[in-house]
Amino acid sequence: MREISGTTRIFPVIGWPVEQVKAPALFNAYFQRHDIDARVVPFKVPPQDYINAVRTLMAMDNVGGIFVSIPHKPMSVEAVDQPTPRALLAGSCNAIYKDDGGSVIGDLIDGEGFVRAFDRTLAGAPFDWTRAKALVVGSGGVGCAIAEALATRGIGEVAICDTRAEQAEALRARLQQAFPLCRVVLGQPVAEGYQLVVNCTPLGMHADDPMPIDLRGVSPDCVVADCGMKIEMSRLLTEAQARGCRIQKGKEMLIEQAPLYLERFGWPGVNSDDFRALEAL
C-alpha cells in the first residue's frame, strides 16, 4: 500500500457515530488495488460541529470530497454552496465535492445506489413499477434518498413512515408535488400489502434492537431491504428470509453507489463489479 504523503488525496467519512461505516475498508481496498494515491478516513463529528467541519475540510486542497453518514445528511444541504436538485428535493446530501469552478456541491446518491442494487436483487424477475407499493420506514437522509429515487423510477405508491411526524409529512408533500403520478402517503411500519419495504432507521445496528417493521402478513413476493451495514444480516432480514421473501442487504447499496462517489470525486467510468470483487467486502 502507498504511504500517506503530501500528495495523498484525503476523503473523510463524517458521522456521529462513525464506528459502523464500511466506506473506509471498501474504498481503501479499491485505491490499493489500483495504486491510487488516496485514502478514506473516518471522522467522528457531533452535529453541532458538523457544518463548520465540512467548510473547514473542503477549504483544504488535499481533501477531495466527503462521504456523509448519519445523522448529518440533512444538515449537509446548509453546509455546501450548491445542493443538486435531488438533494434539495429530498432535503439531504451524502456526497460533497467541488465542481470545476471550485464551488462546494452536495449530491444525494444513496437512492440511485439503492435502486441499482434493487435491480440486481430482482435478477431479471418482473416488477410492475407503476402498480407497486413501497414502504419506506425512516425519513432521515437515507429514507429521503430512497423515497425520491423510487418516485423517480416510476413506482405507483410510496408510503413514508417516521415517528417524527412533521418531518415525514414535509417529505411527503415535497415528493407529491414533484411526482404527481406517484401516490405519496404516510404509512405505518407494517409490511403487509407492499411489494417493497425498506428499513432506513438505525434499528438493526445492534442485535437486541426491536424490529423496525412488522412482518406479519408480508407476502413472499415482497422484497425486504435493510440499509444498515453494521450487522450484515439484521433481525429484519433474517426473519424476512425465513418467511420466503427476497432480501437486500445494506452493503449492496454501498457497492452500487461506489462508482457514483468516485465519478463525483474525479474518477469516472468505474463499474460496481470492481468493488464487488474486493476481499474487503
DRENDO-1510 file (C-alpha; in Angstrom, 1 decimal, always signed):
<recs>
REC; n; res; u; v; w
REC; 1; MET; +0.0; +0.0; +0.0 .
REC; 2; ARG; +1.2; +3.5; -0.8 .
REC; 3; GLU; +2.4; +5.5; +2.2 .
REC; 4; ILE; +0.3; +8.6; +3.0 .
REC; 5; SER; +2.2; +11.7; +1.9 .
REC; 6; GLY; +1.7; +15.3; +1.0 .
REC; 7; THR; +0.3; +14.3; -2.4 .
REC; 8; THR; -2.4; +11.9; -1.0 .
REC; 9; ARG; -6.0; +12.9; -1.6 .
REC; 10; ILE; -8.0; +12.5; +1.6 .
REC; 11; PHE; -11.7; +11.7; +1.7 .
REC; 12; PRO; -13.3; +12.0; +5.1 .
REC; 13; VAL; -16.3; +9.9; +6.1 .
REC; 14; ILE; -18.1; +12.1; +8.7 .
REC; 15; GLY; -20.7; +10.6; +11.1 .
REC; 16; TRP; -21.9; +10.5; +14.7 .
REC; 17; PRO; -21.3; +7.7; +15.5 .
REC; 18; VAL; -18.9; +6.6; +12.8 .
REC; 19; GLU; -17.9; +3.1; +14.0 .
REC; 20; GLN; -20.4; +1.4; +11.7 .
REC; 21; VAL; -19.2; +2.9; +8.4 .
REC; 22; LYS; -17.9; +0.5; +5.7 .
REC; 23; ALA; -16.6; +3.1; +3.2 .
REC; 24; PRO; -13.0; +3.2; +4.5 .
REC; 25; ALA; -12.4; -0.5; +4.1 .
REC; 26; LEU; -14.2; -0.7; +0.7 .
REC; 27; PHE; -12.6; +2.4; -0.9 .
REC; 28; ASN; -9.1; +2.0; +0.5 .
REC; 29; ALA; -9.1; -1.6; -0.8 .
REC; 30; TYR; -10.0; -0.2; -4.2 .
REC; 31; PHE; -7.3; +2.5; -4.1 .
REC; 32; GLN; -4.7; +0.0; -3.0 .
REC; 33; ARG; -5.7; -2.4; -5.8 .
REC; 34; HIS; -5.4; +0.3; -8.5 .
REC; 35; ASP; -2.4; +2.1; -6.9 .
REC; 36; ILE; -4.3; +5.3; -6.4 .
REC; 37; ASP; -2.7; +7.9; -4.1 .
REC; 38; ALA; -5.9; +8.5; -2.0 .
REC; 39; ARG; -7.2; +7.4; +1.4 .
REC; 40; VAL; -10.6; +7.4; +3.1 .
REC; 41; VAL; -10.6; +8.3; +6.8 .
REC; 42; PRO; -13.5; +8.2; +9.3 .
REC; 43; PHE; -14.2; +11.4; +11.3 .
REC; 44; LYS; -16.4; +11.4; +14.3 .
REC; 45; VAL; -18.1; +14.8; +14.4 .
REC; 46; PRO; -21.0; +15.8; +16.7 .
REC; 47; PRO; -24.0; +17.5; +15.0 .
REC; 48; GLN; -23.3; +20.9; +16.5 .
REC; 49; ASP; -19.8; +21.0; +14.9 .
REC; 50; TYR; -20.7; +19.4; +11.6 .
REC; 51; ILE; -21.3; +22.4; +9.3 .
REC; 52; ASN; -18.1; +24.1; +10.4 .
REC; 53; ALA; -16.2; +20.8; +10.0 .
REC; 54; VAL; -17.4; +20.5; +6.4 .
REC; 55; ARG; -16.4; +24.0; +5.5 .
REC; 56; THR; -13.0; +23.7; +7.1 .
REC; 57; LEU; -12.2; +20.4; +5.4 .
REC; 58; MET; -13.4; +21.5; +2.0 .
REC; 59; ALA; -11.2; +24.5; +2.2 .
REC; 60; MET; -8.1; +22.2; +2.3 .
REC; 61; ASP; -6.5; +21.5; -1.1 .
REC; 62; ASN; -5.8; +17.8; -0.4 .
REC; 63; VAL; -9.4; +17.0; +0.7 .
REC; 64; GLY; -11.0; +15.6; -2.5 .
REC; 65; GLY; -14.6; +15.2; -1.1 .
REC; 66; ILE; -16.6; +14.0; +1.8 .
REC; 67; PHE; -18.7; +10.9; +2.4 .
REC; 68; VAL; -21.6; +11.9; +4.7 .
REC; 69; SER; -23.0; +9.4; +7.2 .
REC; 70; ILE; -25.8; +9.5; +9.9 .
REC; 71; PRO; -27.1; +11.8; +11.2 .
REC; 72; HIS; -25.5; +14.6; +9.1 .
REC; 73; LYS; -27.1; +14.2; +5.7 .
REC; 74; PRO; -30.0; +16.7; +6.2 .
REC; 75; MET; -27.6; +19.3; +7.6 .
REC; 76; SER; -25.4; +18.9; +4.5 .
REC; 77; VAL; -27.8; +21.0; +2.5 .
REC; 78; GLU; -26.8; +24.0; +4.6 .
REC; 79; ALA; -23.1; +23.1; +4.6 .
REC; 80; VAL; -22.5; +23.3; +0.8 .
REC; 81; ASP; -22.5; +26.1; -1.7 .
REC; 82; GLN; -24.9; +24.4; -4.1 .
REC; 83; PRO; -27.1; +21.3; -3.4 .
REC; 84; THR; -28.2; +19.4; -6.5 .
REC; 85; PRO; -31.9; +19.4; -7.4 .
REC; 86; ARG; -32.5; +15.9; -6.0 .
REC; 87; ALA; -30.6; +16.8; -2.8 .
REC; 88; LEU; -32.8; +19.9; -2.4 .
REC; 89; LEU; -36.0; +17.8; -3.1 .
REC; 90; ALA; -35.1; +15.2; -0.6 .
REC; 91; GLY; -33.5; +17.7; +1.9 .
REC; 92; SER; -30.3; +15.7; +2.3 .
REC; 93; CYS; -26.8; +15.2; +0.8 .
REC; 94; ASN; -24.4; +12.3; +1.2 .
REC; 95; ALA; -21.6; +13.2; -1.3 .
REC; 96; ILE; -19.8; +16.5; -1.0 .
REC; 97; TYR; -17.2; +17.6; -3.6 .
REC; 98; LYS; -16.0; +20.6; -5.7 .
REC; 99; ASP; -17.0; +21.4; -9.2 .
REC; 100; ASP; -14.6; +22.8; -11.8 .
REC; 101; GLY; -15.2; +26.3; -10.6 .
REC; 102; GLY; -14.3; +25.5; -7.0 .
REC; 103; SER; -17.9; +25.6; -5.6 .
REC; 104; VAL; -18.8; +23.0; -3.0 .
REC; 105; ILE; -21.5; +20.8; -4.3 .
REC; 106; GLY; -23.8; +18.4; -2.3 .
REC; 107; ASP; -25.4; +15.5; -4.1 .
REC; 108; LEU; -27.6; +12.6; -2.8 .
REC; 109; ILE; -26.7; +9.3; -4.4 .
REC; 110; ASP; -28.0; +6.8; -1.7 .
REC; 111; GLY; -31.2; +6.5; -3.6 .
REC; 112; GLU; -29.7; +5.8; -7.0 .
REC; 113; GLY; -27.4; +3.3; -5.4 .
REC; 114; PHE; -30.4; +1.6; -3.7 .
REC; 115; VAL; -32.3; +1.3; -7.0 .
REC; 116; ARG; -29.3; -0.1; -8.8 .
REC; 117; ALA; -28.9; -2.7; -6.0 .
REC; 118; PHE; -32.7; -3.4; -6.2 .
REC; 119; ASP; -32.3; -4.2; -9.9 .
REC; 120; ARG; -29.6; -6.7; -9.0 .
REC; 121; THR; -31.8; -8.2; -6.3 .
REC; 122; LEU; -34.6; -8.7; -8.8 .
REC; 123; ALA; -32.1; -10.5; -11.1 .
REC; 124; GLY; -34.4; -10.1; -14.0 .
REC; 125; ALA; -37.6; -11.0; -12.2 .
REC; 126; PRO; -40.6; -8.9; -13.3 .
REC; 127; PHE; -41.5; -5.9; -11.1 .
REC; 128; ASP; -44.5; -3.8; -12.1 .
REC; 129; TRP; -43.3; -0.4; -11.1 .
REC; 130; THR; -46.4; +1.5; -11.9 .
REC; 131; ARG; -48.6; -0.8; -9.8 .
REC; 132; ALA; -46.1; -1.5; -7.0 .
REC; 133; LYS; -46.3; -0.1; -3.5 .
REC; 134; ALA; -43.2; +0.6; -1.4 .
REC; 135; LEU; -43.0; +1.3; +2.3 .
REC; 136; VAL; -40.0; +3.5; +3.4 .
REC; 137; VAL; -39.5; +3.5; +7.2 .
REC; 138; GLY; -37.4; +6.4; +8.3 .
REC; 139; SER; -37.4; +9.9; +6.7 .
REC; 140; GLY; -33.8; +10.9; +7.5 .
REC; 141; GLY; -31.1; +11.2; +4.9 .
REC; 142; VAL; -31.3; +7.6; +3.5 .
REC; 143; GLY; -35.1; +7.5; +3.7 .
REC; 144; CYS; -35.4; +10.7; +1.8 .
REC; 145; ALA; -33.0; +9.5; -0.9 .
REC; 146; ILE; -34.7; +6.2; -1.4 .
REC; 147; ALA; -38.2; +7.6; -1.5 .
REC; 148; GLU; -37.1; +10.1; -4.1 .
REC; 149; ALA; -35.3; +7.5; -6.2 .
REC; 150; LEU; -38.4; +5.2; -6.1 .
REC; 151; ALA; -40.6; +8.0; -7.2 .
REC; 152; THR; -38.1; +8.9; -10.0 .
REC; 153; ARG; -38.2; +5.3; -11.2 .
REC; 154; GLY; -42.0; +5.5; -11.5 .
REC; 155; ILE; -43.3; +3.4; -8.6 .
REC; 156; GLY; -47.0; +3.7; -8.1 .
REC; 157; GLU; -47.1; +4.5; -4.4 .
REC; 158; VAL; -44.6; +5.4; -1.7 .
REC; 159; ALA; -45.6; +5.3; +1.9 .
REC; 160; ILE; -43.4; +7.1; +4.3 .
REC; 161; CYS; -43.3; +6.2; +8.0 .
REC; 162; ASP; -41.4; +8.0; +10.8 .
REC; 163; THR; -42.1; +8.8; +14.4 .
REC; 164; ARG; -41.1; +12.3; +13.5 .
REC; 165; ALA; -44.5; +13.2; +12.0 .
REC; 166; GLU; -43.7; +16.7; +10.8 .
REC; 167; GLN; -40.5; +15.6; +9.1 .
REC; 168; ALA; -42.3; +12.7; +7.4 .
REC; 169; GLU; -45.1; +15.0; +6.2 .
REC; 170; ALA; -42.7; +17.6; +4.9 .
REC; 171; LEU; -41.0; +14.9; +2.8 .
REC; 172; ARG; -44.4; +13.5; +1.6 .
REC; 173; ALA; -45.5; +16.9; +0.5 .
REC; 174; ARG; -42.3; +17.7; -1.4 .
REC; 175; LEU; -42.4; +14.4; -3.2 .
REC; 176; GLN; -46.1; +14.5; -4.1 .
REC; 177; GLN; -45.6; +18.0; -5.6 .
REC; 178; ALA; -42.6; +16.8; -7.6 .
REC; 179; PHE; -44.1; +13.5; -8.7 .
REC; 180; PRO; -47.8; +13.9; -9.3 .
REC; 181; LEU; -48.2; +10.5; -10.9 .
REC; 182; CYS; -46.8; +8.7; -7.8 .
REC; 183; ARG; -49.2; +8.5; -4.8 .
REC; 184; VAL; -47.2; +9.6; -1.8 .
REC; 185; VAL; -48.8; +8.9; +1.6 .
REC; 186; LEU; -47.9; +8.5; +5.3 .
REC; 187; GLY; -47.9; +4.9; +6.4 .
REC; 188; GLN; -47.3; +2.6; +9.4 .
REC; 189; PRO; -44.3; +0.2; +9.9 .
REC; 190; VAL; -46.3; -2.8; +8.8 .
REC; 191; ALA; -45.2; -4.8; +5.7 .
REC; 192; GLU; -48.5; -6.3; +4.7 .
REC; 193; GLY; -49.7; -5.2; +1.3 .
REC; 194; TYR; -46.4; -3.9; +0.0 .
REC; 195; GLN; -44.1; -5.2; -2.8 .
REC; 196; LEU; -41.0; -3.5; -1.3 .
REC; 197; VAL; -40.3; -2.5; +2.3 .
REC; 198; VAL; -37.2; -0.6; +3.3 .
REC; 199; ASN; -35.7; +0.0; +6.8 .
REC; 200; CYS; -33.9; +3.3; +6.7 .
REC; 201; THR; -33.7; +3.7; +10.5 .
REC; 202; PRO; -30.8; +2.9; +12.8 .
REC; 203; LEU; -32.8; +0.0; +14.3 .
REC; 204; GLY; -30.9; -3.2; +13.5 .
REC; 205; MET; -27.4; -1.8; +14.2 .
REC; 206; HIS; -27.5; -3.8; +17.4 .
REC; 207; ALA; -28.5; -7.4; +17.9 .
REC; 208; ASP; -31.1; -6.5; +20.6 .
REC; 209; ASP; -32.8; -3.7; +18.7 .
REC; 210; PRO; -36.6; -4.0; +18.3 .
REC; 211; MET; -37.9; -4.9; +14.8 .
REC; 212; PRO; -38.3; -1.7; +12.8 .
REC; 213; ILE; -41.0; -3.2; +10.6 .
REC; 214; ASP; -43.8; -5.7; +11.5 .
REC; 215; LEU; -43.6; -8.6; +9.0 .
REC; 216; ARG; -46.8; -10.3; +10.0 .
REC; 217; GLY; -48.9; -10.7; +6.8 .
REC; 218; VAL; -46.0; -9.9; +4.5 .
REC; 219; SER; -46.2; -11.6; +1.0 .
REC; 220; PRO; -43.4; -13.9; +0.0 .
REC; 221; ASP; -43.3; -11.8; -3.2 .
REC; 222; CYS; -42.2; -8.8; -1.2 .
REC; 223; VAL; -38.6; -7.6; -1.2 .
REC; 224; VAL; -37.4; -6.6; +2.2 .
REC; 225; ALA; -34.4; -4.3; +2.4 .
REC; 226; ASP; -32.3; -3.0; +5.3 .
REC; 227; CYS; -30.0; -0.1; +4.7 .
REC; 228; GLY; -28.0; -0.7; +7.9 .
REC; 229; MET; -24.5; -2.1; +7.5 .
REC; 230; LYS; -23.2; -2.7; +11.0 .
REC; 231; ILE; -24.8; -6.1; +11.1 .
REC; 232; GLU; -25.0; -7.7; +7.7 .
REC; 233; MET; -27.9; -10.0; +8.4 .
REC; 234; SER; -30.1; -7.9; +10.7 .
REC; 235; ARG; -33.0; -9.5; +12.6 .
REC; 236; LEU; -35.4; -7.9; +10.0 .
REC; 237; LEU; -33.6; -9.6; +7.1 .
REC; 238; THR; -33.3; -12.9; +8.9 .
REC; 239; GLU; -37.0; -13.1; +9.6 .
REC; 240; ALA; -37.9; -11.8; +6.2 .
REC; 241; GLN; -35.8; -14.6; +4.6 .
REC; 242; ALA; -37.4; -17.2; +6.8 .
REC; 243; ARG; -40.8; -16.0; +5.5 .
REC; 244; GLY; -39.7; -16.6; +1.9 .
REC; 245; CYS; -39.1; -13.0; +1.0 .
REC; 246; ARG; -36.2; -11.8; -1.1 .
REC; 247; ILE; -33.9; -9.6; +0.9 .
REC; 248; GLN; -31.4; -6.8; +0.1 .
REC; 249; LYS; -28.5; -6.1; +2.5 .
REC; 250; GLY; -27.3; -2.7; +3.3 .
REC; 251; LYS; -23.9; -3.2; +1.8 .
REC; 252; GLU; -25.5; -3.8; -1.7 .
REC; 253; MET; -26.5; -0.1; -1.7 .
REC; 254; LEU; -22.9; +1.0; -0.9 .
REC; 255; ILE; -21.4; -1.2; -3.6 .
REC; 256; GLU; -23.7; +0.1; -6.2 .
REC; 257; GLN; -23.2; +3.8; -5.3 .
REC; 258; ALA; -19.4; +3.4; -5.0 .
REC; 259; PRO; -18.9; +4.3; -8.7 .
REC; 260; LEU; -21.2; +7.3; -8.2 .
REC; 261; TYR; -19.0; +8.6; -5.4 .
REC; 262; LEU; -15.8; +8.1; -7.5 .
REC; 263; GLU; -17.4; +9.9; -10.5 .
REC; 264; ARG; -18.0; +12.9; -8.3 .
REC; 265; PHE; -14.6; +12.7; -6.8 .
REC; 266; GLY; -12.8; +12.7; -10.1 .
REC; 267; TRP; -12.7; +9.1; -11.3 .
REC; 268; PRO; -15.5; +8.5; -13.9 .
REC; 269; GLY; -16.2; +5.2; -15.6 .
REC; 270; VAL; -15.8; +2.8; -12.7 .
REC; 271; ASN; -18.0; -0.3; -12.6 .
REC; 272; SER; -19.6; -1.6; -9.4 .
REC; 273; ASP; -18.2; -5.1; -10.2 .
REC; 274; ASP; -14.8; -3.7; -9.4 .
REC; 275; PHE; -16.0; -3.2; -5.8 .
REC; 276; ARG; -18.0; -6.4; -5.6 .
REC; 277; ALA; -14.9; -8.5; -6.2 .
REC; 278; LEU; -12.9; -6.9; -3.4 .
REC; 279; GLU; -12.0; -9.1; -0.5 .
REC; 280; ALA; -12.8; -6.2; +1.9 .
REC; 281; LEU; -16.5; -7.0; +1.3 .
</recs>
